[in-house]
Amino acid sequence: MSSAASSPASSAASSASAFRKLLFFALFLTFDLIMFGAFVRVTDAGLGCPDWPGCYGKITPLGALDTIRAEAAERPQGPVTEFKAWVEMLHRYVAAGLGLIIIALAVMATRLRRARLAEARVDASHGRRPPPGGTAGRAAPGVAGSRITPGAGARMAPEDPPAGGLPPSSPGPAARPLPAEAATPAAPPGVALAWFTLVWIILQGIFGAWTVTLKLKPLVVTGHLLGGMILFGLLLAQAVRVAGHPPVAREAGRYLRWGALALAMLFVQITLGGWVSTNYATLACRDFPACQGEFWPPMDFAAGFELWRRLGVTGEGAALPFQALTAIHYTHRLFAYAVFAVVGLLAWRIRRVGGLERVGDTLVAVLVLQLVTGLTNIFLDWPLVAAVLHTGGAAALLGLLLVVLFRARAAAALPPVAVDSTRASPLSGPPARAGA
């Protein structure tokens, strides 16, 4: 009997383990794809195969070599070469593989949920009660998805007195520890989140097709970059759910709004950075901290931030003026100062908060990397490695700030410290005696 009961449980545990491994691989692959997308942009390979989903109607560039070579011979400096064709198609192959993995994750999440429901029905039919907090891996009720653990220096709160009040000789209510830390345990996969992630990557595929068919319109390419960042965030949210996180001090809850502000500002900055990259405005300012020798150079914001236009031209079809590229670049640089200050100060503060120390240290390190790669792009004429690392650093900052939010939210969900009104104030005298 026990063997038969343990077999389904063992199978469910094995399936859950496989789901976690596949999920973390998808997260890693998404991060790589974001950097690979930057490589495609910097090498000007976005139109290496100017049709979609194939390459001149073929599955691989091998079947279209004659066409590619003829196009390259006619336009040696054009967007089509054998190298660029392979770069573009490899990006598509990896993206297609990621899509298949996310389909598998959505199906696995659904099956795991059905298995949990079936197990719960069997338990109910045998009169067995589920473990405290629900089925395995679920959070205890009343704590908004967090497990509460008393930590060092935990405050004490009185237990509820027995019915009828305390006996006259009782010194006071018994004390129980109030939670000082919050830890989120591993939870089952979220089915809705898994399927939403699948819907999102389908939208990403559509944007990928538009990137090619609309000939690298800056708005579409920037949207494709932002979609990749959001996909990374969705997979990270799933990973945090199934992996949980270690105990976080109550103090971390104070940084929830700060973290949300930092994340919003970073997303705006990523948008501006994508606009710089897709408009090839990186080299509009080749000095620092000034731009073209001035702290407010000539700029054309109207032309630079005209959204629906082709690459390199205005909406009327005229060549995009250099002042527009300057406006694009300098806006990204100016907003970077604000983001660096807000995220940097947050990172420095949380380095002293239990459960956020390593996240804070890593945030500081990635911020320094972003500064170095950003300056390298300016002074060394947009080198390939620095440009790719700059995009990867932006994705890393996004992921780290999401982790800060998840952990701060768990700490903020801790119940408030109750004030024991039954105890005398330390500053008050002893209680008055009857009849005095």
QUIJORA-V202722 format. One record per residue. OMEGA is omega in whole degrees, -180 to 180 (999 if undefined). Layout:
omega=OMEGA
omega=OMEGA
This chain:
omega=-180
omega=179
omega=179
omega=-180
omega=-177
omega=-178
omega=177
omega=180
omega=178
omega=179
omega=179
omega=179
omega=178
omega=179
omega=179
omega=178
omega=178
omega=178
omega=-179
omega=-179
omega=-180
omega=179
omega=-180
omega=175
omega=178
omega=178
omega=178
omega=-178
omega=179
omega=177
omega=178
omega=-180
omega=177
omega=179
omega=178
omega=177
omega=176
omega=178
omega=179
omega=-179
omega=-174
omega=179
omega=178
omega=-177
omega=-176
omega=177
omega=177
omega=169
omega=-168
omega=173
omega=-176
omega=8
omega=-177
omega=179
omega=-173
omega=177
omega=-179
omega=-179
omega=180
omega=176
omega=179
omega=-179
omega=-178
omega=-175
omega=-179
omega=-180
omega=-179
omega=-179
omega=178
omega=179
omega=-180
omega=179
omega=-179
omega=-179
omega=-175
omega=180
omega=-178
omega=-175
omega=-175
omega=169
omega=178
omega=-179
omega=-179
omega=178
omega=180
omega=178
omega=-179
omega=-177
omega=176
omega=176
omega=179
omega=-180
omega=-179
omega=179
omega=178
omega=177
omega=177
omega=177
omega=178
omega=179
omega=-179
omega=172
omega=179
omega=180
omega=179
omega=179
omega=180
omega=178
omega=179
omega=-180
omega=178
omega=178
omega=178
omega=179
omega=178
omega=180
omega=178
omega=178
omega=179
omega=179
omega=178
omega=178
omega=-179
omega=-179
omega=178
omega=178
omega=179
omega=179
omega=177
omega=178
omega=180
omega=-180
omega=178
omega=-178
omega=-175
omega=177
omega=179
omega=-177
omega=177
omega=-178
omega=174
omega=-178
omega=176
omega=174
omega=-178
omega=172
omega=-177
omega=177
omega=176
omega=-179
omega=180
omega=179
omega=-179
omega=177
omega=-179
omega=178
omega=-179
omega=171
omega=176
omega=180
omega=179
omega=179
omega=-180
omega=177
omega=-179
omega=174
omega=-176
omega=-177
omega=-177
omega=180
omega=-179
omega=-178
omega=177
omega=-177
omega=174
omega=-176
omega=170
omega=-178
omega=176
omega=-179
omega=175
omega=177
omega=178
omega=-180
omega=176
omega=-178
omega=177
omega=179
omega=175
omega=-176
omega=-178
omega=-180
omega=179
omega=-180
omega=175
omega=177
omega=177
omega=178
omega=-178
omega=-178
omega=173
omega=176
omega=177
omega=177
omega=178
omega=178
omega=177
omega=177
omega=179
omega=179
omega=-179
omega=-173
omega=177
omega=171
omega=172
omega=173
omega=-176
omega=-179
omega=-179
omega=-179
omega=177
omega=176
omega=178
omega=177
omega=-180
omega=177
omega=176
omega=178
omega=179
omega=177
omega=177
omega=178
omega=179
omega=179
omega=178
omega=177
omega=176
omega=-179
omega=178
omega=-179
omega=-175
omega=-179
omega=-175
omega=176
omega=-176
omega=180
omega=179
omega=-178
omega=179
omega=-178
omega=-179
omega=180
omega=179
omega=-175
omega=-178
omega=-179
omega=178
omega=178
omega=178
omega=177
omega=179
omega=-180
omega=180
omega=179
omega=179
omega=-179
omega=175
omega=-180
omega=176
omega=177
omega=178
omega=178
omega=176
omega=179
omega=175
omega=-176
omega=-176
omega=175
omega=-180
omega=-178
omega=-176
omega=-175
omega=176
omega=176
omega=-177
omega=175
omega=-177
omega=7
omega=177
omega=177
omega=-177
omega=178
omega=-179
omega=176
omega=170
omega=-176
omega=176
omega=-176
omega=177
omega=-176
omega=-178
omega=180
omega=-177
omega=-176
omega=168
omega=-166
omega=-172
omega=179
omega=177
omega=-180
omega=174
omega=-179
omega=175
omega=178
omega=179
omega=178
omega=178
omega=179
omega=-179
omega=-177
omega=-179
omega=178
omega=177
omega=177
omega=177
omega=179
omega=180
omega=-178
omega=-172
omega=176
omega=177
omega=-179
omega=-179
omega=180
omega=178
omega=178
omega=-179
omega=-180
omega=-180
omega=-179
omega=-176
omega=-178
omega=-180
omega=179
omega=176
omega=-179
omega=-179
omega=-178
omega=-175
omega=176
omega=-180
omega=-177
omega=-180
omega=-180
omega=180
omega=-175
omega=-177
omega=178
omega=179
omega=178
omega=-179
omega=177
omega=179
omega=-178
omega=-179
omega=176
omega=178
omega=177
omega=180
omega=178
omega=-178
omega=-179
omega=178
omega=178
omega=178
omega=178
omega=-178
omega=-171
omega=-179
omega=174
omega=170
omega=179
omega=-173
omega=-175
omega=-179
omega=-180
omega=180
omega=179
omega=180
omega=177
omega=177
omega=178
omega=177
omega=178
omega=178
omega=177
omega=178
omega=-180
omega=-179
omega=179
omega=175
omega=177
omega=177
omega=-180
omega=-179
omega=-177
omega=177
omega=178
omega=178
omega=179
omega=180
omega=-179
omega=178
omega=178
omega=-178
omega=178
omega=-179
omega=177
omega=-178
omega=-179
omega=-178
omega=180
omega=180
omega=178
omega=179
omega=-178
omega=-179
omega=179
omega=178
omega=-179
omega=-179
omega=179
omega=-179
omega=176
omega=-179
omega=999
